[in-house]
């Protein structure tokens, strides 16, 4: 899906990055904590960890980032 919306648009400076986040810890139940223990990092993410990635993509610092999907999942997509 991200490739289909990242095709060049005439005279457009709109960027279309995407964040795919895993489970986040914000008062989560024990089953999610146990699931995070099996991740490469050994825990689930804190909401701030996902938010900082989204904030970076929305900032001018990511001005050359276009049409990508960033996985914020402690490496679970690689397992």
Buried (B, 14 or more C-beta within 10 A) or exposed (E): EEEEEBEEEEEEEEBBBBBEBBBBBEEEEEEBEEBBEEBEEEEBBEEEBBBEBBEBBEEEEBEEBEBBBBBBBBEBEEE
